């Protein structure tokens, strides 16, 4: 699979990882609150507002899927492993 469906799938993974990194960093900071020097920056890159970014990306993905139904279905079918 190539083109927009593939690119959007890759972006979905990256956006999800960004949001997940924020959640992991938050938990680690709670667990080791007495050690603020621990390096969590790699989990918090590019994420001033990850919840907003994720919602915006989901809306973009939904809009694209509605405008490109055949490609969206082909992408879904290619991603599902029996």
N, C-alpha and C positions, 0 to 999 in steps of 0.2 A: 504494500500500500504506500502510496506517495501523495504528495500535494498537501492541500489544506487539511484533510482529515488526519494525516500523519503529524503535521505540524501542531495541530490543535491537541492531539493526544499527548505529544511531548510537552507542550505548554501546561497541560493539565497536571502532569507528573511534577513539573517544576513548581507550579503554584501550590500544589498540595504539599510538597516537601518544604516550601517556605513557611507555610502555615504550621505544619507539623514541627518544624525547627523552633518556632516561637513557643509552642506549647511545651516542648521538651526543655528548652532553656528556662522557662518559667518554673517548671518543677525542679530542675536542678538548682536554681537560685534559692528556692524555698528550702530544699534539702540541705544545702551548704551555705546558708545565709551568713554564717560566721566566717566564711572564706571568700570575700568579694573579689579577690585577685584571680580566682579560677577563670580560665579562658572560655567564655561562652559565645564570643562574637561570631564564630563560624556558624552558629545556629541561628543568629539573628540578622544575617545579611539582608539588605534590600527589603526591610520589613518594618517601615515606620507604622504602617497600618495594615497588617496582613489580612485581617477580617474583611476590611473594605475591599482590598485588592482581590481577594478570593470571590467575594460577591460580584464584583464588577466583571471578573473573568467568567464566572458562571453565566452571567447575563449575556455576555458576548458570545459564549459558546451556544447558549440557547437560541439567540438570535440567528447565528450562523446555521444551526441545525434546522430551524424553521424555514430558512431561505434556501437550503440545500438538502432537502429531504432525502433524495436518492443517495447522495454522497454520505450523509449522516448514517443512513441505514447500512450502507456498504462498510463504513468504518466500524459500526457496532458489530456487524457480522464478522468482520475480520478480527476483531478484538476478542470475541467469545471463543473459548476453546472448549470443545465437547469432551 
